[in-house]
Amino acid sequence: MGIIGYVRIGRRTGKLFHTFGCRILARCRHLHSDMPDYVEQVSRTELHRAPDIVVLHCPLNDNTRG
């Protein structure tokens, strides 16, 4: 599963899906050093290519539109 916007809600979603045994890929604007071991920070290309599910947890604005 891929998560775009791995902040508060994205982290909770990742934790939930991890309990079901899912591989968790995350894409954030900034690298996070406090990511859990089960989360892989990946490029945007990898995030759109690999997972079966992608969830968005980011605000809709001019930078995220499209």
mmCIF file as Biopython writes it, N, C-alpha, C and O atoms, coordinates in Angstrom:
data_model
#
loop_
_atom_site.group_PDB
_atom_site.id
_atom_site.type_symbol
_atom_site.label_atom_id
_atom_site.label_alt_id
_atom_site.label_comp_id
_atom_site.label_asym_id
_atom_site.label_entity_id
_atom_site.label_seq_id
_atom_site.pdbx_PDB_ins_code
_atom_site.Cartn_x
_atom_site.Cartn_y
_atom_site.Cartn_z
_atom_site.occupancy
_atom_site.B_iso_or_equiv
_atom_site.auth_seq_id
_atom_site.auth_asym_id
_atom_site.pdbx_PDB_model_num
ATOM 1   N N  . MET A ? 1  ? 0.833  -1.162 0.000   1.0 0.0 1  A 1 
ATOM 2   C CA . MET A ? 1  ? 0.000  0.000  0.000   1.0 0.0 1  A 1 
ATOM 3   C C  . MET A ? 1  ? 0.879  1.226  0.000   1.0 0.0 1  A 1 
ATOM 4   O O  . MET A ? 1  ? 1.910  1.252  0.671   1.0 0.0 1  A 1 
ATOM 5   N N  . GLY A ? 2  ? 0.492  2.229  -0.732  1.0 0.0 2  A 1 
ATOM 6   C CA . GLY A ? 2  ? 1.254  3.470  -0.800  1.0 0.0 2  A 1 
ATOM 7   C C  . GLY A ? 2  ? 0.521  4.599  -0.101  1.0 0.0 2  A 1 
ATOM 8   O O  . GLY A ? 2  ? -0.699 4.728  -0.206  1.0 0.0 2  A 1 
ATOM 9   N N  . ILE A ? 3  ? 1.275  5.404  0.606   1.0 0.0 3  A 1 
ATOM 10  C CA . ILE A ? 3  ? 0.699  6.539  1.331   1.0 0.0 3  A 1 
ATOM 11  C C  . ILE A ? 3  ? 1.378  7.814  0.865   1.0 0.0 3  A 1 
ATOM 12  O O  . ILE A ? 3  ? 2.596  7.955  0.968   1.0 0.0 3  A 1 
ATOM 13  N N  . ILE A ? 4  ? 0.589  8.733  0.355   1.0 0.0 4  A 1 
ATOM 14  C CA . ILE A ? 4  ? 1.097  10.059 0.005   1.0 0.0 4  A 1 
ATOM 15  C C  . ILE A ? 4  ? 0.660  10.994 1.114   1.0 0.0 4  A 1 
ATOM 16  O O  . ILE A ? 4  ? -0.535 11.182 1.344   1.0 0.0 4  A 1 
ATOM 17  N N  . GLY A ? 5  ? 1.629  11.579 1.801   1.0 0.0 5  A 1 
ATOM 18  C CA . GLY A ? 5  ? 1.345  12.434 2.950   1.0 0.0 5  A 1 
ATOM 19  C C  . GLY A ? 5  ? 1.424  11.640 4.239   1.0 0.0 5  A 1 
ATOM 20  O O  . GLY A ? 5  ? 0.413  11.418 4.906   1.0 0.0 5  A 1 
ATOM 21  N N  . TYR A ? 6  ? 2.620  11.214 4.586   1.0 0.0 6  A 1 
ATOM 22  C CA . TYR A ? 6  ? 2.814  10.378 5.774   1.0 0.0 6  A 1 
ATOM 23  C C  . TYR A ? 6  ? 3.019  11.262 7.003   1.0 0.0 6  A 1 
ATOM 24  O O  . TYR A ? 6  ? 4.117  11.364 7.550   1.0 0.0 6  A 1 
ATOM 25  N N  . VAL A ? 7  ? 1.920  11.897 7.415   1.0 0.0 7  A 1 
ATOM 26  C CA . VAL A ? 7  ? 1.963  12.722 8.627   1.0 0.0 7  A 1 
ATOM 27  C C  . VAL A ? 7  ? 1.016  12.048 9.624   1.0 0.0 7  A 1 
ATOM 28  O O  . VAL A ? 7  ? 1.032  10.821 9.718   1.0 0.0 7  A 1 
ATOM 29  N N  . ARG A ? 8  ? 0.216  12.770 10.353  1.0 0.0 8  A 1 
ATOM 30  C CA . ARG A ? 8  ? -0.585 12.191 11.435  1.0 0.0 8  A 1 
ATOM 31  C C  . ARG A ? 8  ? -1.556 11.108 10.943  1.0 0.0 8  A 1 
ATOM 32  O O  . ARG A ? 8  ? -1.489 9.973  11.415  1.0 0.0 8  A 1 
ATOM 33  N N  . ILE A ? 9  ? -2.436 11.427 10.026  1.0 0.0 9  A 1 
ATOM 34  C CA . ILE A ? 9  ? -3.417 10.447 9.553   1.0 0.0 9  A 1 
ATOM 35  C C  . ILE A ? 9  ? -2.738 9.386  8.705   1.0 0.0 9  A 1 
ATOM 36  O O  . ILE A ? 9  ? -3.100 8.212  8.785   1.0 0.0 9  A 1 
ATOM 37  N N  . GLY A ? 10 ? -1.766 9.770  7.900   1.0 0.0 10 A 1 
ATOM 38  C CA . GLY A ? 10 ? -1.028 8.809  7.090   1.0 0.0 10 A 1 
ATOM 39  C C  . GLY A ? 10 ? -0.296 7.779  7.939   1.0 0.0 10 A 1 
ATOM 40  O O  . GLY A ? 10 ? -0.241 6.602  7.585   1.0 0.0 10 A 1 
ATOM 41  N N  . ARG A ? 11 ? 0.262  8.219  9.048   1.0 0.0 11 A 1 
ATOM 42  C CA . ARG A ? 11 ? 0.954  7.289  9.962   1.0 0.0 11 A 1 
ATOM 43  C C  . ARG A ? 11 ? -0.025 6.293  10.576  1.0 0.0 11 A 1 
ATOM 44  O O  . ARG A ? 11 ? 0.278  5.104  10.685  1.0 0.0 11 A 1 
ATOM 45  N N  . ARG A ? 12 ? -1.190 6.777  10.975  1.0 0.0 12 A 1 
ATOM 46  C CA . ARG A ? 12 ? -2.202 5.885  11.557  1.0 0.0 12 A 1 
ATOM 47  C C  . ARG A ? 12 ? -2.681 4.876  10.517  1.0 0.0 12 A 1 
ATOM 48  O O  . ARG A ? 12 ? -2.872 3.701  10.832  1.0 0.0 12 A 1 
ATOM 49  N N  . THR A ? 13 ? -2.874 5.326  9.296   1.0 0.0 13 A 1 
ATOM 50  C CA . THR A ? 13 ? -3.296 4.431  8.217   1.0 0.0 13 A 1 
ATOM 51  C C  . THR A ? 13 ? -2.232 3.372  7.958   1.0 0.0 13 A 1 
ATOM 52  O O  . THR A ? 13 ? -2.550 2.191  7.811   1.0 0.0 13 A 1 
ATOM 53  N N  . GLY A ? 14 ? -0.968 3.790  7.901   1.0 0.0 14 A 1 
ATOM 54  C CA . GLY A ? 14 ? 0.127  2.848  7.692   1.0 0.0 14 A 1 
ATOM 55  C C  . GLY A ? 14 ? 0.210  1.808  8.794   1.0 0.0 14 A 1 
ATOM 56  O O  . GLY A ? 14 ? 0.432  0.628  8.524   1.0 0.0 14 A 1 
ATOM 57  N N  . LYS A ? 15 ? 0.036  2.237  10.021  1.0 0.0 15 A 1 
ATOM 58  C CA . LYS A ? 15 ? 0.079  1.309  11.155  1.0 0.0 15 A 1 
ATOM 59  C C  . LYS A ? 15 ? -1.058 0.295  11.060  1.0 0.0 15 A 1 
ATOM 60  O O  . LYS A ? 15 ? -0.860 -0.893 11.317  1.0 0.0 15 A 1 
ATOM 61  N N  . LEU A ? 16 ? -2.238 0.763  10.695  1.0 0.0 16 A 1 
ATOM 62  C CA . LEU A ? 16 ? -3.389 -0.120 10.552  1.0 0.0 16 A 1 
ATOM 63  C C  . LEU A ? 16 ? -3.151 -1.165 9.461   1.0 0.0 16 A 1 
ATOM 64  O O  . LEU A ? 16 ? -3.362 -2.357 9.685   1.0 0.0 16 A 1 
ATOM 65  N N  . PHE A ? 17 ? -2.716 -0.724 8.294   1.0 0.0 17 A 1 
ATOM 66  C CA . PHE A ? 17 ? -2.488 -1.656 7.193   1.0 0.0 17 A 1 
ATOM 67  C C  . PHE A ? 17 ? -1.313 -2.590 7.474   1.0 0.0 17 A 1 
ATOM 68  O O  . PHE A ? 17 ? -1.297 -3.729 7.005   1.0 0.0 17 A 1 
ATOM 69  N N  . HIS A ? 18 ? -0.341 -2.116 8.229   1.0 0.0 18 A 1 
ATOM 70  C CA . HIS A ? 18 ? 0.791  -2.974 8.607   1.0 0.0 18 A 1 
ATOM 71  C C  . HIS A ? 18 ? 0.321  -4.151 9.455   1.0 0.0 18 A 1 
ATOM 72  O O  . HIS A ? 18 ? 0.849  -5.256 9.331   1.0 0.0 18 A 1 
ATOM 73  N N  . THR A ? 19 ? -0.662 -3.922 10.310  1.0 0.0 19 A 1 
ATOM 74  C CA . THR A ? 19 ? -1.179 -5.015 11.147  1.0 0.0 19 A 1 
ATOM 75  C C  . THR A ? 19 ? -1.830 -6.107 10.304  1.0 0.0 19 A 1 
ATOM 76  O O  . THR A ? 19 ? -1.935 -7.252 10.743  1.0 0.0 19 A 1 
ATOM 77  N N  . PHE A ? 20 ? -2.270 -5.756 9.090   1.0 0.0 20 A 1 
ATOM 78  C CA . PHE A ? 20 ? -2.840 -6.750 8.175   1.0 0.0 20 A 1 
ATOM 79  C C  . PHE A ? 20 ? -1.768 -7.386 7.288   1.0 0.0 20 A 1 
ATOM 80  O O  . PHE A ? 20 ? -2.086 -8.183 6.406   1.0 0.0 20 A 1 
ATOM 81  N N  . GLY A ? 21 ? -0.505 -7.037 7.519   1.0 0.0 21 A 1 
ATOM 82  C CA . GLY A ? 21 ? 0.590  -7.653 6.786   1.0 0.0 21 A 1 
ATOM 83  C C  . GLY A ? 21 ? 0.943  -6.976 5.470   1.0 0.0 21 A 1 
ATOM 84  O O  . GLY A ? 21 ? 1.648  -7.561 4.648   1.0 0.0 21 A 1 
ATOM 85  N N  . CYS A ? 22 ? 0.471  -5.768 5.260   1.0 0.0 22 A 1 
ATOM 86  C CA . CYS A ? 22 ? 0.761  -5.053 4.014   1.0 0.0 22 A 1 
ATOM 87  C C  . CYS A ? 22 ? 2.170  -4.458 4.023   1.0 0.0 22 A 1 
ATOM 88  O O  . CYS A ? 22 ? 2.678  -4.059 5.071   1.0 0.0 22 A 1 
ATOM 89  N N  . ARG A ? 23 ? 2.781  -4.405 2.868   1.0 0.0 23 A 1 
ATOM 90  C CA . ARG A ? 23 ? 4.032  -3.662 2.675   1.0 0.0 23 A 1 
ATOM 91  C C  . ARG A ? 23 ? 3.641  -2.193 2.569   1.0 0.0 23 A 1 
ATOM 92  O O  . ARG A ? 23 ? 2.740  -1.848 1.804   1.0 0.0 23 A 1 
ATOM 93  N N  . ILE A ? 24 ? 4.305  -1.326 3.326   1.0 0.0 24 A 1 
ATOM 94  C CA . ILE A ? 24 ? 3.944  0.089  3.384   1.0 0.0 24 A 1 
ATOM 95  C C  . ILE A ? 24 ? 5.016  0.921  2.690   1.0 0.0 24 A 1 
ATOM 96  O O  . ILE A ? 24 ? 6.183  0.900  3.082   1.0 0.0 24 A 1 
ATOM 97  N N  . LEU A ? 25 ? 4.605  1.655  1.652   1.0 0.0 25 A 1 
ATOM 98  C CA . LEU A ? 25 ? 5.472  2.600  0.947   1.0 0.0 25 A 1 
ATOM 99  C C  . LEU A ? 25 ? 4.945  3.999  1.235   1.0 0.0 25 A 1 
ATOM 100 O O  . LEU A ? 25 ? 3.734  4.220  1.223   1.0 0.0 25 A 1 
ATOM 101 N N  . ALA A ? 26 ? 5.837  4.936  1.492   1.0 0.0 26 A 1 
ATOM 102 C CA . ALA A ? 26 ? 5.407  6.294  1.822   1.0 0.0 26 A 1 
ATOM 103 C C  . ALA A ? 26 ? 6.159  7.314  0.992   1.0 0.0 26 A 1 
ATOM 104 O O  . ALA A ? 26 ? 7.332  7.133  0.663   1.0 0.0 26 A 1 
ATOM 105 N N  . ARG A ? 27 ? 5.462  8.390  0.659   1.0 0.0 27 A 1 
ATOM 106 C CA . ARG A ? 27 ? 6.045  9.513  -0.064  1.0 0.0 27 A 1 
ATOM 107 C C  . ARG A ? 27 ? 5.683  10.785 0.676   1.0 0.0 27 A 1 
ATOM 108 O O  . ARG A ? 27 ? 4.506  11.082 0.881   1.0 0.0 27 A 1 
ATOM 109 N N  . CYS A ? 28 ? 6.699  11.533 1.077   1.0 0.0 28 A 1 
ATOM 110 C CA . CYS A ? 28 ? 6.508  12.808 1.772   1.0 0.0 28 A 1 
ATOM 111 C C  . CYS A ? 28 ? 7.348  13.870 1.090   1.0 0.0 28 A 1 
ATOM 112 O O  . CYS A ? 28 ? 8.286  13.558 0.356   1.0 0.0 28 A 1 
ATOM 113 N N  . ARG A ? 29 ? 7.013  15.103 1.332   1.0 0.0 29 A 1 
ATOM 114 C CA . ARG A ? 29 ? 7.829  16.201 0.800   1.0 0.0 29 A 1 
ATOM 115 C C  . ARG A ? 29 ? 9.197  16.238 1.447   1.0 0.0 29 A 1 
ATOM 116 O O  . ARG A ? 29 ? 10.172 16.642 0.815   1.0 0.0 29 A 1 
ATOM 117 N N  . HIS A ? 30 ? 9.280  15.816 2.712   1.0 0.0 30 A 1 
ATOM 118 C CA . HIS A ? 30 ? 10.532 15.842 3.462   1.0 0.0 30 A 1 
ATOM 119 C C  . HIS A ? 30 ? 10.849 14.437 3.958   1.0 0.0 30 A 1 
ATOM 120 O O  . HIS A ? 30 ? 9.939  13.668 4.266   1.0 0.0 30 A 1 
ATOM 121 N N  . LEU A ? 31 ? 12.125 14.101 4.037   1.0 0.0 31 A 1 
ATOM 122 C CA . LEU A ? 31 ? 12.526 12.814 4.588   1.0 0.0 31 A 1 
ATOM 123 C C  . LEU A ? 31 ? 12.312 12.824 6.091   1.0 0.0 31 A 1 
ATOM 124 O O  . LEU A ? 31 ? 12.602 13.819 6.757   1.0 0.0 31 A 1 
ATOM 125 N N  . HIS A ? 32 ? 11.814 11.739 6.620   1.0 0.0 32 A 1 
ATOM 126 C CA . HIS A ? 32 ? 11.572 11.607 8.052   1.0 0.0 32 A 1 
ATOM 127 C C  . HIS A ? 32 ? 12.546 10.585 8.622   1.0 0.0 32 A 1 
ATOM 128 O O  . HIS A ? 32 ? 12.621 9.460  8.127   1.0 0.0 32 A 1 
ATOM 129 N N  . SER A ? 33 ? 13.280 10.955 9.640   1.0 0.0 33 A 1 
ATOM 130 C CA . SER A ? 33 ? 14.229 10.031 10.259  1.0 0.0 33 A 1 
ATOM 131 C C  . SER A ? 33 ? 13.552 9.140  11.287  1.0 0.0 33 A 1 
ATOM 132 O O  . SER A ? 33 ? 14.142 8.153  11.725  1.0 0.0 33 A 1 
ATOM 133 N N  . ASP A ? 34 ? 12.323 9.467  11.683  1.0 0.0 34 A 1 
ATOM 134 C CA . ASP A ? 34 ? 11.631 8.701  12.720  1.0 0.0 34 A 1 
ATOM 135 C C  . ASP A ? 34 ? 10.594 7.726  12.155  1.0 0.0 34 A 1 
ATOM 136 O O  . ASP A ? 34 ? 9.651  7.354  12.854  1.0 0.0 34 A 1 
ATOM 137 N N  . MET A ? 35 ? 10.762 7.312  10.901  1.0 0.0 35 A 1 
ATOM 138 C CA . MET A ? 35 ? 9.840  6.345  10.292  1.0 0.0 35 A 1 
ATOM 139 C C  . MET A ? 35 ? 9.991  4.987  10.964  1.0 0.0 35 A 1 
ATOM 140 O O  . MET A ? 35 ? 11.106 4.584  11.296  1.0 0.0 35 A 1 
ATOM 141 N N  . PRO A ? 36 ? 8.896  4.283  11.168  1.0 0.0 36 A 1 
ATOM 142 C CA . PRO A ? 36 ? 8.994  2.912  11.683  1.0 0.0 36 A 1 
ATOM 143 C C  . PRO A ? 36 ? 9.742  2.019  10.688  1.0 0.0 36 A 1 
ATOM 144 O O  . PRO A ? 36 ? 9.822  2.337  9.502   1.0 0.0 36 A 1 
ATOM 145 N N  . ASP A ? 37 ? 10.279 0.921  11.169  1.0 0.0 37 A 1 
ATOM 146 C CA . ASP A ? 37 ? 11.051 0.012  10.311  1.0 0.0 37 A 1 
ATOM 147 C C  . ASP A ? 37 ? 10.227 -0.576 9.178   1.0 0.0 37 A 1 
ATOM 148 O O  . ASP A ? 37 ? 10.778 -0.914 8.130   1.0 0.0 37 A 1 
ATOM 149 N N  . TYR A ? 38 ? 8.935  -0.705 9.362   1.0 0.0 38 A 1 
ATOM 150 C CA . TYR A ? 38 ? 8.102  -1.341 8.341   1.0 0.0 38 A 1 
ATOM 151 C C  . TYR A ? 38 ? 7.704  -0.392 7.208   1.0 0.0 38 A 1 
ATOM 152 O O  . TYR A ? 38 ? 7.038  -0.823 6.267   1.0 0.0 38 A 1 
ATOM 153 N N  . VAL A ? 39 ? 8.087  0.879  7.269   1.0 0.0 39 A 1 
ATOM 154 C CA . VAL A ? 39 ? 7.742  1.858  6.239   1.0 0.0 39 A 1 
ATOM 155 C C  . VAL A ? 39 ? 8.961  2.135  5.361   1.0 0.0 39 A 1 
ATOM 156 O O  . VAL A ? 39 ? 10.052 2.406  5.863   1.0 0.0 39 A 1 
ATOM 157 N N  . GLU A ? 40 ? 8.762  2.063  4.044   1.0 0.0 40 A 1 
ATOM 158 C CA . GLU A ? 40 ? 9.819  2.389  3.091   1.0 0.0 40 A 1 
ATOM 159 C C  . GLU A ? 40 ? 9.509  3.739  2.464   1.0 0.0 40 A 1 
ATOM 160 O O  . GLU A ? 40 ? 8.433  3.920  1.894   1.0 0.0 40 A 1 
ATOM 161 N N  . GLN A ? 41 ? 10.440 4.695  2.560   1.0 0.0 41 A 1 
ATOM 162 C CA . GLN A ? 41 ? 10.279 5.969  1.881   1.0 0.0 41 A 1 
ATOM 163 C C  . GLN A ? 41 ? 10.759 5.782  0.451   1.0 0.0 41 A 1 
ATOM 164 O O  . GLN A ? 41 ? 11.899 5.376  0.226   1.0 0.0 41 A 1 
ATOM 165 N N  . VAL A ? 42 ? 9.895  6.075  -0.517  1.0 0.0 42 A 1 
ATOM 166 C CA . VAL A ? 42 ? 10.200 5.816  -1.918  1.0 0.0 42 A 1 
ATOM 167 C C  . VAL A ? 42 ? 9.946  7.064  -2.761  1.0 0.0 42 A 1 
ATOM 168 O O  . VAL A ? 42 ? 9.356  8.040  -2.298  1.0 0.0 42 A 1 
ATOM 169 N N  . SER A ? 43 ? 10.404 7.007  -4.003  1.0 0.0 43 A 1 
ATOM 170 C CA . SER A ? 43 ? 10.177 8.106  -4.938  1.0 0.0 43 A 1 
ATOM 171 C C  . SER A ? 43 ? 8.723  8.096  -5.407  1.0 0.0 43 A 1 
ATOM 172 O O  . SER A ? 43 ? 8.006  7.114  -5.211  1.0 0.0 43 A 1 
ATOM 173 N N  . ARG A ? 44 ? 8.304  9.171  -6.014  1.0 0.0 44 A 1 
ATOM 174 C CA . ARG A ? 44 ? 6.937  9.274  -6.520  1.0 0.0 44 A 1 
ATOM 175 C C  . ARG A ? 44 ? 6.681  8.218  -7.602  1.0 0.0 44 A 1 
ATOM 176 O O  . ARG A ? 44 ? 5.603  7.625  -7.655  1.0 0.0 44 A 1 
ATOM 177 N N  . THR A ? 45 ? 7.675  7.990  -8.458  1.0 0.0 45 A 1 
ATOM 178 C CA . THR A ? 45 ? 7.538  6.982  -9.507  1.0 0.0 45 A 1 
ATOM 179 C C  . THR A ? 45 ? 7.316  5.599  -8.915  1.0 0.0 45 A 1 
ATOM 180 O O  . THR A ? 45 ? 6.412  4.880  -9.341  1.0 0.0 45 A 1 
ATOM 181 N N  . GLU A ? 46 ? 8.129  5.224  -7.939  1.0 0.0 46 A 1 
ATOM 182 C CA . GLU A ? 46 ? 7.994  3.926  -7.286  1.0 0.0 46 A 1 
ATOM 183 C C  . GLU A ? 46 ? 6.652  3.802  -6.574  1.0 0.0 46 A 1 
ATOM 184 O O  . GLU A ? 46 ? 6.038  2.735  -6.585  1.0 0.0 46 A 1 
ATOM 185 N N  . LEU A ? 47 ? 6.203  4.873  -5.963  1.0 0.0 47 A 1 
ATOM 186 C CA . LEU A ? 47 ? 4.943  4.848  -5.227  1.0 0.0 47 A 1 
ATOM 187 C C  . LEU A ? 47 ? 3.755  4.614  -6.165  1.0 0.0 47 A 1 
ATOM 188 O O  . LEU A ? 47 ? 2.799  3.935  -5.791  1.0 0.0 47 A 1 
ATOM 189 N N  . HIS A ? 48 ? 3.808  5.163  -7.360  1.0 0.0 48 A 1 
ATOM 190 C CA . HIS A ? 48 ? 2.707  4.984  -8.308  1.0 0.0 48 A 1 
ATOM 191 C C  . HIS A ? 48 ? 2.777  3.647  -9.037  1.0 0.0 48 A 1 
ATOM 192 O O  . HIS A ? 48 ? 1.772  3.185  -9.576  1.0 0.0 48 A 1 
ATOM 193 N N  . ARG A ? 49 ? 3.943  3.025  -9.059  1.0 0.0 49 A 1 
ATOM 194 C CA . ARG A ? 49 ? 4.135  1.785  -9.807  1.0 0.0 49 A 1 
ATOM 195 C C  . ARG A ? 49 ? 3.892  0.537  -8.977  1.0 0.0 49 A 1 
ATOM 196 O O  . ARG A ? 49 ? 3.285  -0.412 -9.473  1.0 0.0 49 A 1 
ATOM 197 N N  . ALA A ? 50 ? 4.344  0.505  -7.735  1.0 0.0 50 A 1 
ATOM 198 C CA . ALA A ? 50 ? 4.402  -0.736 -6.962  1.0 0.0 50 A 1 
ATOM 199 C C  . ALA A ? 50 ? 3.111  -1.152 -6.247  1.0 0.0 50 A 1 
ATOM 200 O O  . ALA A ? 50 ? 2.714  -2.309 -6.384  1.0 0.0 50 A 1 
ATOM 201 N N  . PRO A ? 51 ? 2.443  -0.289 -5.501  1.0 0.0 51 A 1 
ATOM 202 C CA . PRO A ? 51 ? 1.355  -0.779 -4.650  1.0 0.0 51 A 1 
ATOM 203 C C  . PRO A ? 51 ? 0.048  -1.047 -5.398  1.0 0.0 51 A 1 
ATOM 204 O O  . PRO A ? 51 ? -0.185 -0.526 -6.488  1.0 0.0 51 A 1 
ATOM 205 N N  . ASP A ? 52 ? -0.794 -1.874 -4.779  1.0 0.0 52 A 1 
ATOM 206 C CA . ASP A ? 52 ? -2.147 -2.118 -5.275  1.0 0.0 52 A 1 
ATOM 207 C C  . ASP A ? 52 ? -3.098 -1.020 -4.818  1.0 0.0 52 A 1 
ATOM 208 O O  . ASP A ? 52 ? -4.101 -0.744 -5.476  1.0 0.0 52 A 1 
ATOM 209 N N  . ILE A ? 53 ? -2.777 -0.393 -3.687  1.0 0.0 53 A 1 
ATOM 210 C CA . ILE A ? 53 ? -3.614 0.659  -3.101  1.0 0.0 53 A 1 
ATOM 211 C C  . ILE A ? 53 ? -2.751 1.890  -2.849  1.0 0.0 53 A 1 
ATOM 212 O O  . ILE A ? 53 ? -1.645 1.779  -2.320  1.0 0.0 53 A 1 
ATOM 213 N N  . VAL A ? 54 ? -3.256 3.062  -3.226  1.0 0.0 54 A 1 
ATOM 214 C CA . VAL A ? 54 ? -2.587 4.330  -2.901  1.0 0.0 54 A 1 
ATOM 215 C C  . VAL A ? 54 ? -3.617 5.221  -2.218  1.0 0.0 54 A 1 
ATOM 216 O O  . VAL A ? 54 ? -4.710 5.428  -2.745  1.0 0.0 54 A 1 
ATOM 217 N N  . VAL A ? 55 ? -3.272 5.746  -1.049  1.0 0.0 55 A 1 
ATOM 218 C CA . VAL A ? 55 ? -4.158 6.663  -0.336  1.0 0.0 55 A 1 
ATOM 219 C C  . VAL A ? 55 ? -3.495 8.034  -0.252  1.0 0.0 55 A 1 
ATOM 220 O O  . VAL A ? 55 ? -2.274 8.149  -0.150  1.0 0.0 55 A 1 
ATOM 221 N N  . LEU A ? 56 ? -4.317 9.054  -0.298  1.0 0.0 56 A 1 
ATOM 222 C CA . LEU A ? 56 ? -3.838 10.437 -0.228  1.0 0.0 56 A 1 
ATOM 223 C C  . LEU A ? 56 ? -4.220 11.038 1.114   1.0 0.0 56 A 1 
ATOM 224 O O  . LEU A ? 56 ? -5.391 11.046 1.493   1.0 0.0 56 A 1 
ATOM 225 N N  . HIS A ? 57 ? -3.226 11.538 1.824   1.0 0.0 57 A 1 
ATOM 226 C CA . HIS A ? 57 ? -3.452 12.237 3.095   1.0 0.0 57 A 1 
ATOM 227 C C  . HIS A ? 57 ? -2.700 13.558 3.031   1.0 0.0 57 A 1 
ATOM 228 O O  . HIS A ? 57 ? -1.757 13.800 3.785   1.0 0.0 57 A 1 
ATOM 229 N N  . CYS A ? 58 ? -3.144 14.404 2.109   1.0 0.0 58 A 1 
ATOM 230 C CA . CYS A ? 58 ? -2.491 15.705 1.932   1.0 0.0 58 A 1 
ATOM 231 C C  . CYS A ? 58 ? -3.568 16.730 1.580   1.0 0.0 58 A 1 
ATOM 232 O O  . CYS A ? 58 ? -4.618 16.373 1.047   1.0 0.0 58 A 1 
ATOM 233 N N  . PRO A ? 59 ? -3.310 17.991 1.877   1.0 0.0 59 A 1 
ATOM 234 C CA . PRO A ? 59 ? -4.293 19.021 1.552   1.0 0.0 59 A 1 
ATOM 235 C C  . PRO A ? 59 ? -4.353 19.257 0.046   1.0 0.0 59 A 1 
ATOM 236 O O  . PRO A ? 59 ? -3.349 19.103 -0.649  1.0 0.0 59 A 1 
ATOM 237 N N  . LEU A ? 60 ? -5.506 19.624 -0.450  1.0 0.0 60 A 1 
ATOM 238 C CA . LEU A ? 60 ? -5.646 19.978 -1.850  1.0 0.0 60 A 1 
ATOM 239 C C  . LEU A ? 60 ? -5.319 21.459 -2.004  1.0 0.0 60 A 1 
ATOM 240 O O  . LEU A ? 60 ? -6.042 22.324 -1.512  1.0 0.0 60 A 1 
ATOM 241 N N  . ASN A ? 61 ? -4.227 21.730 -2.690  1.0 0.0 61 A 1 
ATOM 242 C CA . ASN A ? 61 ? -3.833 23.110 -2.980  1.0 0.0 61 A 1 
ATOM 243 C C  . ASN A ? 61 ? -3.128 23.139 -4.334  1.0 0.0 61 A 1 
ATOM 244 O O  . ASN A ? 61 ? -3.102 22.124 -5.029  1.0 0.0 61 A 1 
ATOM 245 N N  . ASP A ? 62 ? -2.562 24.265 -4.719  1.0 0.0 62 A 1 
ATOM 246 C CA . ASP A ? 62 ? -1.926 24.372 -6.031  1.0 0.0 62 A 1 
ATOM 247 C C  . ASP A ? 62 ? -0.744 23.421 -6.200  1.0 0.0 62 A 1 
ATOM 248 O O  . ASP A ? 62 ? -0.460 22.986 -7.316  1.0 0.0 62 A 1 
ATOM 249 N N  . ASN A ? 63 ? -0.051 23.092 -5.109  1.0 0.0 63 A 1 
ATOM 250 C CA . ASN A ? 63 ? 1.102  22.168 -5.189  1.0 0.0 63 A 1 
ATOM 251 C C  . ASN A ? 63 ? 0.684  20.715 -5.327  1.0 0.0 63 A 1 
ATOM 252 O O  . ASN A ? 63 ? 1.429  19.917 -5.895  1.0 0.0 63 A 1 
ATOM 253 N N  . THR A ? 64 ? -0.492 20.348 -4.822  1.0 0.0 64 A 1 
ATOM 254 C CA . THR A ? 64 ? -0.916 18.948 -4.844  1.0 0.0 64 A 1 
ATOM 255 C C  . THR A ? 64 ? -1.970 18.650 -5.895  1.0 0.0 64 A 1 
ATOM 256 O O  . THR A ? 64 ? -2.242 17.483 -6.177  1.0 0.0 64 A 1 
ATOM 257 N N  . ARG A ? 65 ? -2.561 19.663 -6.472  1.0 0.0 65 A 1 
ATOM 258 C CA . ARG A ? 65 ? -3.614 19.450 -7.474  1.0 0.0 65 A 1 
ATOM 259 C C  . ARG A ? 65 ? -3.043 18.730 -8.691  1.0 0.0 65 A 1 
ATOM 260 O O  . ARG A ? 65 ? -1.973 19.081 -9.188  1.0 0.0 65 A 1 
ATOM 261 N N  . GLY A ? 66 ? -3.767 17.723 -9.163  1.0 0.0 66 A 1 
ATOM 262 C CA . GLY A ? 66 ? -3.349 16.991 -10.379 1.0 0.0 66 A 1 
ATOM 263 C C  . GLY A ? 66 ? -2.404 15.886 -10.079 1.0 0.0 66 A 1 
ATOM 264 O O  . GLY A ? 66 ? -1.965 15.184 -10.990 1.0 0.0 66 A 1 
#
